[in-house]
């Protein structure tokens, strides 16, 4: 049976190890609190230790899920584009809170921006290609795979077809 002193030392060692692991992970790329929590749980850390370390890191400004979500959205949009549904799915996988995801996406993206982005991707994908049924089908799959909704994809495909006819 451990004495109170040895329990305190073990807990202190656990906190130091958990903090070191978080800092190592954060040095590679920004992460959400949920991602770090999951990694620490997988490593066998005690729940109280995890919550204490994450709270300290949030207090120090090293973890900020809202800033993480905004940065993720900006980087994904800049690197070829991803739509609202895709971004939501990715941030959910990064363990960001659903309400926070919805709020940030509402602030960062609107329907017109998403439609413009889909149209731009469609033009880029079709550049120099013949517009036929097979190509339209490929374009549809490409846009849906990027997370654009069916209505958005249909609008873009109709616009592309109209532009090609003229």
Backbone as CSV, one residue per row, in Angstrom:
resi,resn,N_x,N_y,N_z,CA_x,CA_y,CA_z,C_x,C_y,C_z
1,UNK,0.843,-1.187,0.000,0.000,0.000,0.000,0.884,1.244,0.000
2,UNK,0.573,2.157,-0.882,1.382,3.381,-0.991,1.040,4.353,0.120
3,UNK,2.034,5.073,0.538,1.776,6.122,1.512,1.241,7.339,0.773
4,UNK,0.686,8.297,1.524,0.170,9.525,0.904,1.270,10.239,0.144
5,UNK,2.468,10.213,0.673,3.580,10.897,0.025,3.895,10.243,-1.325
6,UNK,3.935,8.929,-1.371,4.269,8.265,-2.632,3.145,8.419,-3.652
7,UNK,1.885,8.487,-3.204,0.779,8.747,-4.135,0.917,10.130,-4.748
8,UNK,1.279,11.110,-3.939,1.460,12.468,-4.434,2.598,12.566,-5.432
9,UNK,3.666,11.838,-5.163,4.809,11.837,-6.073,4.429,11.158,-7.384
10,UNK,3.730,10.026,-7.290,3.310,9.311,-8.504,2.382,10.190,-9.334
11,UNK,1.457,10.884,-8.676,0.532,11.765,-9.395,1.298,12.903,-10.064
12,UNK,2.270,13.440,-9.362,3.089,14.516,-9.918,3.863,14.022,-11.138
13,UNK,4.390,12.810,-11.041,5.111,12.221,-12.184,4.165,12.015,-13.357
14,UNK,2.935,11.542,-13.076,1.939,11.332,-14.125,1.590,12.654,-14.807
15,UNK,1.430,13.702,-14.005,1.104,15.019,-14.568,2.240,15.525,-15.448
16,UNK,3.454,15.350,-14.991,4.599,15.790,-15.785,4.688,15.014,-17.093
17,UNK,4.456,13.723,-17.035,4.509,12.903,-18.244,3.386,13.292,-19.201
18,UNK,2.192,13.517,-18.662,1.055,13.912,-19.498,1.304,15.281,-20.125
19,UNK,1.806,16.217,-19.354,2.104,17.555,-19.872,3.176,17.471,-20.964
20,UNK,4.209,16.679,-20.732,5.279,16.526,-21.718,4.736,15.916,-23.014
21,UNK,3.847,14.938,-22.886,3.270,14.316,-24.079,2.437,15.332,-24.860
22,UNK,1.630,16.108,-24.145,0.807,17.140,-24.806,1.685,18.161,-25.513
23,UNK,2.711,18.624,-24.855,3.590,19.623,-25.455,4.313,19.063,-26.676
24,UNK,4.701,17.806,-26.615,5.346,17.160,-27.758,4.368,17.086,-28.936
25,UNK,3.122,16.696,-28.662,2.115,16.624,-29.722,1.807,18.008,-30.288
26,UNK,1.717,19.003,-29.420,1.424,20.363,-29.867,2.589,20.979,-30.636
27,UNK,3.791,20.490,-30.400,4.942,21.043,-31.131,4.914,20.618,-32.596
28,UNK,4.216,19.533,-32.896,4.124,19.056,-34.279,3.043,19.779,-35.061
29,UNK,1.880,19.980,-34.419,0.780,20.722,-35.043,-0.235,21.074,-33.966
30,UNK,-1.082,22.046,-34.282,-2.139,22.415,-33.344,-3.089,21.235,-33.197
31,UNK,-3.644,21.079,-32.019,-4.582,19.992,-31.745,-5.708,20.497,-30.867
32,UNK,-6.828,19.835,-30.972,-7.960,20.182,-30.123,-7.766,19.533,-28.754
33,UNK,-8.495,20.038,-27.773,-8.447,19.459,-26.434,-8.920,18.005,-26.484
34,UNK,-9.920,17.731,-27.299,-10.432,16.369,-27.417,-9.407,15.401,-27.976
35,UNK,-8.623,15.848,-28.947,-7.562,14.991,-29.498,-6.539,14.651,-28.422
36,UNK,-6.129,15.675,-27.680,-5.141,15.448,-26.629,-5.708,14.547,-25.539
37,UNK,-6.962,14.778,-25.170,-7.618,13.945,-24.156,-7.608,12.477,-24.602
38,UNK,-7.955,12.257,-25.839,-7.998,10.889,-26.368,-6.620,10.239,-26.336
39,UNK,-5.606,10.984,-26.742,-4.246,10.433,-26.751,-3.777,10.093,-25.335
40,UNK,-4.120,10.955,-24.375,-3.715,10.691,-22.990,-4.486,9.504,-22.411
41,UNK,-5.764,9.403,-22.751,-6.553,8.258,-22.271,-6.012,6.958,-22.836
42,UNK,-5.656,6.990,-24.121,-5.083,5.804,-24.759,-3.778,5.412,-24.077
43,UNK,-3.050,6.398,-23.605,-1.794,6.144,-22.905,-1.974,5.695,-21.470
44,UNK,-3.222,5.634,-21.004,-3.487,5.128,-19.664,-3.450,6.161,-18.557
45,UNK,-3.507,7.419,-18.890,-3.486,8.467,-17.869,-4.807,8.505,-17.103
46,UNK,-4.718,8.884,-15.865,-5.878,9.037,-14.997,-6.709,10.239,-15.452
47,UNK,-8.026,10.131,-15.357,-8.933,11.192,-15.806,-8.665,12.516,-15.103
48,UNK,-8.422,12.471,-13.810,-8.159,13.710,-13.067,-6.873,14.382,-13.553
49,UNK,-5.870,13.575,-13.829,-4.599,14.111,-14.333,-4.819,14.747,-15.699
50,UNK,-5.556,14.050,-16.572,-5.817,14.561,-17.921,-6.522,15.903,-17.856
51,UNK,-7.593,15.966,-17.089,-8.365,17.209,-17.011,-7.546,18.337,-16.418
52,UNK,-6.719,18.045,-15.441,-5.863,19.074,-14.845,-4.845,19.620,-15.830
53,UNK,-4.201,18.721,-16.560,-3.187,19.128,-17.537,-3.834,19.935,-18.659
54,UNK,-4.980,19.456,-19.179,-5.653,20.179,-20.260,-6.124,21.550,-19.804
55,UNK,-6.608,21.622,-18.585,-7.036,22.909,-18.037,-5.856,23.883,-17.943
56,UNK,-4.712,23.389,-17.493,-3.507,24.234,-17.408,-3.084,24.720,-18.793
57,UNK,-3.110,23.830,-19.771,-2.699,24.196,-21.125,-3.678,25.187,-21.766
58,UNK,-4.957,25.016,-21.491,-5.947,25.978,-21.985,-5.736,27.335,-21.331
59,UNK,-5.477,27.326,-20.023,-5.215,28.565,-19.296,-3.986,29.299,-19.815
60,UNK,-3.011,28.536,-20.272,-1.781,29.125,-20.811,-1.939,29.533,-22.277
61,UNK,-3.096,29.237,-22.874,-3.345,29.616,-24.255,-2.752,28.666,-25.284
62,UNK,-2.337,27.485,-24.839,-1.750,26.521,-25.764,-2.802,25.649,-26.442
63,UNK,-3.981,25.593,-25.855,-5.098,24.861,-26.451,-6.278,25.814,-26.527
64,UNK,-6.835,25.959,-27.717,-8.011,26.798,-27.931,-8.805,26.180,-29.077
65,UNK,-9.858,25.455,-28.737,-10.618,24.729,-29.754,-11.250,25.651,-30.792
66,UNK,-11.684,26.824,-30.385,-12.281,27.743,-31.354,-11.237,28.211,-32.366
67,UNK,-10.086,28.588,-31.883,-9.004,29.014,-32.780,-8.556,27.841,-33.652
68,UNK,-8.500,26.645,-33.076,-8.138,25.458,-33.837,-9.126,25.244,-34.984
69,UNK,-10.421,25.355,-34.698,-11.457,25.143,-35.727,-11.344,26.201,-36.824
70,UNK,-11.169,27.453,-36.447,-11.036,28.522,-37.446,-9.804,28.306,-38.328
71,UNK,-8.711,27.931,-37.714,-7.478,27.685,-38.450,-7.628,26.484,-39.383
72,UNK,-8.270,25.436,-38.905,-8.487,24.241,-39.726,-9.319,24.589,-40.960
73,UNK,-10.394,25.352,-40.749,-11.275,25.741,-41.855,-10.507,26.586,-42.871
74,UNK,-9.762,27.554,-42.393,-9.008,28.436,-43.296,-7.986,27.641,-44.100
75,UNK,-7.292,26.729,-43.449,-6.261,25.978,-44.162,-6.862,25.021,-45.178
76,UNK,-7.971,24.390,-44.846,-8.615,23.461,-45.780,-9.208,24.196,-46.977
77,UNK,-9.745,25.378,-46.740,-10.303,26.156,-47.852,-9.189,26.668,-48.757
78,UNK,-8.057,27.007,-48.179,-6.944,27.530,-48.975,-6.258,26.437,-49.787
79,UNK,-6.350,25.202,-49.339,-5.632,24.113,-50.012,-6.516,23.332,-50.983
80,UNK,-7.400,24.011,-51.658,-8.196,23.334,-52.665,-9.659,23.214,-52.318
81,UNK,-9.999,23.552,-51.129,-11.400,23.650,-50.793,-12.032,22.404,-50.236
82,UNK,-12.832,22.642,-49.264,-13.677,21.619,-48.683,-14.950,22.326,-48.247
83,UNK,-16.055,21.653,-48.391,-17.344,22.256,-48.079,-17.709,22.068,-46.612
84,UNK,-18.783,22.706,-46.244,-19.265,22.723,-44.863,-19.382,21.304,-44.280
85,UNK,-20.027,20.408,-45.002,-20.231,19.056,-44.472,-18.908,18.338,-44.254
86,UNK,-18.001,18.488,-45.173,-16.683,17.846,-45.046,-15.910,18.434,-43.874
87,UNK,-15.913,19.762,-43.765,-15.216,20.413,-42.662,-15.808,20.005,-41.321
88,UNK,-17.117,19.932,-41.262,-17.790,19.506,-40.034,-17.369,18.093,-39.652
89,UNK,-17.333,17.208,-40.620,-16.925,15.826,-40.378,-15.480,15.770,-39.879
90,UNK,-14.589,16.524,-40.535,-13.184,16.508,-40.142,-12.993,17.051,-38.726
91,UNK,-13.671,18.146,-38.404,-13.536,18.708,-37.060,-14.150,17.791,-35.998
92,UNK,-15.192,17.082,-36.357,-15.773,16.108,-35.433,-14.757,14.998,-35.157
93,UNK,-14.057,14.565,-36.186,-13.018,13.541,-36.002,-11.870,14.064,-35.157
94,UNK,-11.687,15.377,-35.144,-10.644,15.993,-34.327,-11.140,16.261,-32.907
95,UNK,-12.328,15.777,-32.613,-12.938,15.854,-31.274,-13.281,17.280,-30.832
96,UNK,-13.649,18.122,-31.784,-14.110,19.471,-31.456,-15.607,19.376,-31.160
97,UNK,-16.074,20.124,-30.204,-17.473,20.124,-29.782,-18.403,20.495,-30.943
98,UNK,-19.489,19.765,-31.105,-20.436,19.948,-32.212,-20.998,21.371,-32.248
99,UNK,-21.391,21.929,-31.114,-21.946,23.288,-31.091,-20.912,24.314,-31.556
100,UNK,-19.676,24.111,-31.136,-18.599,25.014,-31.550,-18.367,24.908,-33.060
101,UNK,-18.380,23.699,-33.589,-18.201,23.500,-35.031,-19.281,24.245,-35.796
102,UNK,-20.533,24.046,-35.399,-21.646,24.689,-36.099,-21.532,26.209,-36.048
103,UNK,-21.186,26.738,-34.887,-21.083,28.196,-34.740,-19.964,28.760,-35.609
104,UNK,-18.798,28.128,-35.579,-17.657,28.626,-36.347,-17.921,28.498,-37.845
105,UNK,-18.512,27.393,-38.270,-18.828,27.236,-39.692,-19.837,28.282,-40.151
106,UNK,-20.824,28.584,-39.307,-21.791,29.625,-39.664,-21.123,30.981,-39.820
107,UNK,-20.125,31.246,-38.981,-19.419,32.523,-39.044,-18.439,32.584,-40.218
108,UNK,-17.832,31.474,-40.554,-16.775,31.451,-41.564,-17.266,31.209,-42.990
109,UNK,-18.384,30.503,-43.148,-18.879,30.138,-44.480,-20.349,30.497,-44.627
110,UNK,-20.700,30.998,-45.792,-22.117,31.161,-46.088,-22.432,30.382,-47.363
111,UNK,-23.709,30.266,-47.687,-24.132,29.446,-48.831,-23.535,29.940,-50.142
112,UNK,-23.463,31.246,-50.314,-22.935,31.788,-51.570,-21.443,31.473,-51.717
113,UNK,-20.703,31.590,-50.642,-19.279,31.257,-50.690,-19.084,29.790,-51.063
114,UNK,-19.917,28.940,-50.501,-19.810,27.514,-50.793,-20.153,27.230,-52.257
115,UNK,-21.188,27.906,-52.759,-21.569,27.739,-54.161,-20.454,28.235,-55.081
116,UNK,-19.871,29.384,-54.765,-18.757,29.924,-55.557,-17.552,28.987,-55.540
117,UNK,-17.275,28.429,-54.385,-16.150,27.514,-54.252,-16.389,26.248,-55.082
118,UNK,-17.596,25.720,-55.042,-17.925,24.525,-55.836,-17.810,24.819,-57.329
119,UNK,-18.287,25.990,-57.740,-18.201,26.366,-59.157,-16.745,26.505,-59.593
120,UNK,-15.932,27.085,-58.747,-14.507,27.242,-59.066,-13.831,25.874,-59.196
121,UNK,-14.141,24.968,-58.278,-13.574,23.623,-58.360,-14.039,22.905,-59.627
122,UNK,-15.303,23.105,-59.994,-15.841,22.466,-61.205,-15.122,22.989,-62.449
123,UNK,-14.939,24.309,-62.530,-14.238,24.881,-63.680,-12.811,24.348,-63.776
124,UNK,-12.163,24.265,-62.652,-10.790,23.769,-62.628,-10.745,22.299,-63.069
125,UNK,-11.669,21.513,-62.581,-11.704,20.082,-62.902,-12.017,19.837,-64.379
126,UNK,-12.851,20.701,-64.956,-13.281,20.495,-66.345,-12.399,21.195,-67.379
127,UNK,-11.439,21.946,-66.931,-10.605,22.712,-67.848,-10.031,21.811,-68.948
128,UNK,-10.380,22.140,-70.189,-9.847,21.433,-71.339,-10.476,20.074,-71.603
129,UNK,-11.520,19.728,-70.874,-12.151,18.422,-71.069,-13.470,18.572,-71.795
130,UNK,-13.833,17.542,-72.471,-15.116,17.492,-73.170,-16.222,17.246,-72.139
131,UNK,-17.308,17.980,-72.254,-18.410,17.822,-71.310,-19.383,16.778,-71.859
132,UNK,-19.362,15.619,-71.244,-20.304,14.564,-71.615,-20.864,13.961,-70.328
133,UNK,-21.712,12.988,-70.483,-22.358,12.377,-69.326,-21.377,11.762,-68.346
134,UNK,-20.362,11.114,-68.888,-19.354,10.474,-68.044,-18.574,11.520,-67.240
135,UNK,-18.223,12.602,-67.903,-17.466,13.664,-67.238,-18.317,14.361,-66.179
136,UNK,-19.594,14.578,-66.487,-20.491,15.176,-65.487,-20.644,14.269,-64.270
137,UNK,-20.699,12.989,-64.499,-20.801,12.025,-63.404,-19.545,12.065,-62.527
138,UNK,-18.391,12.140,-63.167,-17.134,12.258,-62.419,-17.097,13.537,-61.599
139,UNK,-17.534,14.629,-62.212,-17.548,15.917,-61.520,-18.495,15.874,-60.321
140,UNK,-19.651,15.264,-60.508,-20.614,15.126,-59.408,-19.972,14.383,-58.237
141,UNK,-19.331,13.257,-58.513,-18.683,12.479,-57.452,-17.573,13.281,-56.773
142,UNK,-16.820,14.020,-57.565,-15.726,14.838,-57.024,-16.277,15.892,-56.048
143,UNK,-17.300,16.596,-56.465,-17.860,17.653,-55.611,-18.536,17.074,-54.369
144,UNK,-19.244,15.975,-54.537,-19.864,15.338,-53.373,-18.800,14.832,-52.405
145,UNK,-17.709,14.340,-52.949,-16.608,13.873,-52.111,-15.938,14.984,-51.328
146,UNK,-16.014,16.182,-51.845,-15.466,17.345,-51.141,-16.424,17.874,-50.078
147,UNK,-17.615,17.278,-50.012,-18.552,17.647,-48.958,-19.617,18.634,-49.367
148,UNK,-19.723,18.940,-50.641,-20.773,19.851,-51.087,-22.097,19.101,-51.082
149,UNK,-23.161,19.810,-50.746,-24.480,19.206,-50.689,-25.040,18.948,-52.075
150,UNK,-26.052,18.108,-52.138,-26.656,17.738,-53.425,-27.208,18.959,-54.158
151,UNK,-27.852,19.862,-53.429,-28.410,21.060,-54.066,-27.311,21.920,-54.679
152,UNK,-26.246,22.094,-53.959,-25.120,22.887,-54.454,-24.521,22.237,-55.691
153,UNK,-24.302,20.937,-55.635,-23.714,20.220,-56.766,-24.625,20.309,-57.984
154,UNK,-25.918,20.113,-57.792,-26.854,20.209,-58.918,-26.847,21.599,-59.533
155,UNK,-26.821,22.628,-58.701,-26.776,24.002,-59.205,-25.520,24.244,-60.031
156,UNK,-24.396,23.763,-59.545,-23.132,23.958,-60.251,-23.137,23.200,-61.578
157,UNK,-23.606,21.963,-61.563,-23.627,21.172,-62.800,-24.532,21.811,-63.847
158,UNK,-25.668,22.338,-63.432,-26.572,23.021,-64.370,-25.895,24.265,-64.934
159,UNK,-25.221,25.017,-64.081,-24.544,26.238,-64.534,-23.417,25.900,-65.511
160,UNK,-22.669,24.861,-65.195,-21.581,24.445,-66.086,-22.128,24.020,-67.444
161,UNK,-23.213,23.247,-67.435,-23.817,22.788,-68.686,-24.315,23.974,-69.505
162,UNK,-24.942,24.959,-68.842,-25.427,26.164,-69.553,-24.263,26.927,-70.151
163,UNK,-23.190,27.086,-69.423,-22.031,27.825,-69.931,-21.398,27.111,-71.113
164,UNK,-21.364,25.823,-71.101,-20.752,25.059,-72.184,-21.623,25.092,-73.452
165,UNK,-22.938,25.253,-73.266,-23.837,25.298,-74.420,-23.680,26.586,-75.201
166,UNK,-23.336,27.657,-74.506,-23.225,28.959,-75.187,-21.889,29.187,-75.805
